[in-house]
Amino acid sequence: MQSKMNRKIEAELLGMAEAEEMTGLSRWTWRRSAYAGTVASVKIGRRLFIPVSEVRRVIAENTRPRLQDASK
């Protein structure tokens, strides 16, 4: 029973504020992208959520490769 209580639960969905904090993109940018269909989203009641996997995808797609060391 103790092992069940110690398990950490990871969120699968992020609110707009959490997505903004994780990426630096404004919550309004996330909302616009969600309603335009360029990012996946989940609407529960009046709240809009972005799946963590979608935030990670956006970060991965916008990551630029590191430049080679110029001093060599």
C-alpha positions as CSV (number, residue, x, y, z in Angstrom):
1,M,0.0,0.0,0.0
2,Q,2.8,2.4,0.8
3,S,4.3,2.2,-2.7
4,K,1.0,3.4,-4.3
5,M,1.1,6.5,-2.0
6,N,4.7,7.4,-2.9
7,R,4.1,7.4,-6.7
8,K,4.5,10.7,-8.3
9,I,1.7,11.6,-10.7
10,E,2.8,13.6,-13.8
11,A,0.4,15.9,-15.5
12,E,-0.5,14.9,-19.1
13,L,-2.1,18.3,-19.8
14,L,-0.9,21.8,-19.2
15,G,-2.9,24.9,-18.7
16,M,-2.1,28.0,-20.7
17,A,0.0,29.5,-17.8
18,E,2.1,26.3,-17.5
19,A,2.6,26.1,-21.3
20,E,3.7,29.7,-21.3
21,E,6.1,29.2,-18.4
22,M,7.6,26.1,-20.0
23,T,8.3,27.7,-23.4
24,G,8.2,31.5,-23.0
25,L,5.5,31.7,-25.6
26,S,2.5,33.7,-24.4
27,R,-0.7,32.0,-23.4
28,W,-2.4,33.9,-26.2
29,T,0.0,32.4,-28.7
30,W,-0.8,29.0,-27.4
31,R,-4.6,29.7,-27.6
32,R,-4.3,31.1,-31.1
33,S,-2.3,28.0,-32.2
34,A,-4.8,25.6,-30.5
35,Y,-7.8,27.2,-32.2
36,A,-6.1,27.4,-35.5
37,G,-5.3,23.7,-35.3
38,T,-1.6,24.0,-35.5
39,V,-1.2,22.4,-32.0
40,A,-3.3,19.7,-30.4
41,S,-5.4,20.8,-27.5
42,V,-8.1,19.6,-25.1
43,K,-11.1,21.6,-24.1
44,I,-12.6,20.6,-20.8
45,G,-15.5,22.8,-19.8
46,R,-14.4,26.3,-20.3
47,R,-10.7,25.5,-19.9
48,L,-8.2,24.8,-22.7
49,F,-5.3,22.5,-22.1
50,I,-2.2,21.6,-24.2
51,P,-0.8,18.0,-23.9
52,V,2.7,17.9,-22.5
53,S,3.7,15.8,-25.5
54,E,2.6,18.6,-27.8
55,V,4.6,21.2,-25.9
56,R,7.6,18.9,-26.2
57,R,7.0,18.5,-29.9
58,V,6.9,22.3,-30.4
59,I,10.1,22.7,-28.5
60,A,11.8,19.9,-30.5
61,E,10.7,21.3,-33.8
62,N,12.0,24.8,-33.0
63,T,15.4,23.7,-31.5
64,R,18.3,24.7,-33.6
65,P,21.5,22.7,-33.8
66,R,24.5,23.9,-31.9
67,L,27.2,25.6,-34.0
68,Q,30.6,24.0,-34.3
69,D,33.3,25.5,-32.1
70,A,34.8,28.3,-34.2
71,S,38.1,28.1,-32.2
72,K,39.2,24.8,-33.7
